[in-house]
Amino acid sequence: MRPSGRGMLQVAVDETRRSSALNAPIKARVEALSFYYGSYLALKDLNMEIREKQVTALIGPSGCGKTTLLRCFNRMHDLTPGTRYEGQIMLLPEDMNLVERGVDPIEVRMRIGMVFQKPNPFPKSVFENVAYGLRIRGVRSHIRIEEEVEKALRASALWDEVKDRLSNSALSLSGGQQQRLCIARALATSPEMVLFDEPTSALDPIATARIEELITALREQVTVLIVTHNMQQAARVSDYTAFMYLGSLVEFDETSKIFTNPGQKATEDYITGRYG
Amino acid sequence: MSTEGLTHHIWSRYNEELERLRSSVLEMGGLVERQLSQAISGITEPDVRLIVRVAQEELHVNQLERMIDEDCSRILATRAPTASDLRLIITILKTITDLERIGDEGEKIAAIAARLATRERAQSRYRELRNLGELVIGMLHDTLDAFARFDTTLAVEVLRRDRTVDEEYESIHRQNITFMMEDPRTIRRALDVMWVVRSLERIGDHAKNICEYIIYLVHGKDVRHTRIEDIERELQAARA
């Protein structure tokens, strides 16, 4: 039969998540960002926008600069001698340049938390791990700290599992629980953005699923930036995906577009497992 | 994307799996095409054994459909295909459904051909059916060609031909109504002719569906329920 013509019947496919991603305000803007390890240029003139309360995934082969970029966001490179930033990462709404020398890295890390590849709880109790950030921020009130710790543990979906052993050592938890504890620790200071550096690469599939669930839930509260080698994970948890190669940003688009119909051949080759 | 791109995976077995899948679809398409041309030639050159042969091929077609289906499920589960690989799997899953339906229509045509052979033949010797049949076989043939070569120019050309099929359908329909009104004794035959025409028209639609999947496969654009002029405009933009 002949086509009925477009527009006769507009079927509303479930696009709520997609449209909220498209309409989200910008939280951070990477502008002409280059980064040097000594004389080695690791990031080449990157430009991208991170949307507020959305998950943005950074993917690319080893050595492409995705972790380097992630670490720029909370100034993790400051401790490595000989590193240098050019360009800027503006945190909105107040347009604070995160990589500017005059900006205090401690302040940056309060606002932008980070979760690493391997769970790295402090050798302290479960409670103290989460309370740590609050204490160094100068919060003295016990009641307030208890409230915040519970809130963070609930937000990281760990509360029910640890509420009866808050004084036990954090090292007695399983790997997946330790990782969620690290997420709770990052959330306790109410950051605006959380960075995840391959947060599930050391975990089993169940623990991985829990963390992914958690990341999806975190979108309600914070902006998430995640580096992952697991392509399907990027496809599952993120709203936007950036594909990086040799220190450059090759393609940045909505995740659904990147994984079904990428615009660049290099992206296509990488996500389908082809050699370019 | 191009057909060459299929085989550049780092996993060599994945290459083989996709390549095998693609050739199975072409094999299935080839069988369906042969089934259809046998059925149509049965109308103009009656052959009592025809229906048995077409039905046998149908079994083979069904087997292939199940096998390809299974292979696609396995690849989805084990490889989690993305981008062009994902589009290829989706295209194949949909294409084989349409091919299988074409096979069913071919079987129906063969059954009617056998019945028509037992009756007095029409003066036209069913020339109109042969013409429409050739048009539709040509569409199917080129559709399979377009799939084999990932050729969207050819796919669009086939889409365009579907209009001619629809026009032919209308004209044979009108002609048969006239026959039936003029001489009620021709009603049975005219109805049989209409069943065949209806099947051919459906086959044209299935070929058209497959061509739309091919455009999705190559350009990632969903062009279903879109006017042909708009499709061409979109493809021009995609190629630019």
Boltz contact constraints between the chains, C-beta under 6 A:
constraints:
  - contact:
      token1: [A, 3]
      token2: [B, 225]
      max_distance: 6.0
  - contact:
      token1: [A, 5]
      token2: [B, 227]
      max_distance: 6.0
  - contact:
      token1: [A, 6]
      token2: [B, 226]
      max_distance: 6.0
  - contact:
      token1: [A, 232]
      token2: [B, 80]
      max_distance: 6.0
  - contact:
      token1: [A, 259]
      token2: [B, 82]
      max_distance: 6.0
  - contact:
      token1: [A, 261]
      token2: [B, 220]
      max_distance: 6.0
  - contact:
      token1: [A, 262]
      token2: [B, 83]
      max_distance: 6.0
  - contact:
      token1: [A, 268]
      token2: [B, 83]
      max_distance: 6.0
  - contact:
      token1: [A, 271]
      token2: [B, 82]
      max_distance: 6.0
  - contact:
      token1: [A, 271]
      token2: [B, 83]
      max_distance: 6.0
  - contact:
      token1: [A, 272]
      token2: [B, 82]
      max_distance: 6.0
  - contact:
      token1: [A, 272]
      token2: [B, 83]
      max_distance: 6.0
  - contact:
      token1: [A, 272]
      token2: [B, 85]
      max_distance: 6.0
  - contact:
      token1: [A, 273]
      token2: [B, 9]
      max_distance: 6.0
  - contact:
      token1: [A, 273]
      token2: [B, 10]
      max_distance: 6.0
  - contact:
      token1: [A, 274]
      token2: [B, 8]
      max_distance: 6.0
  - contact:
      token1: [A, 274]
      token2: [B, 9]
      max_distance: 6.0
  - contact:
      token1: [A, 275]
      token2: [B, 10]
      max_distance: 6.0
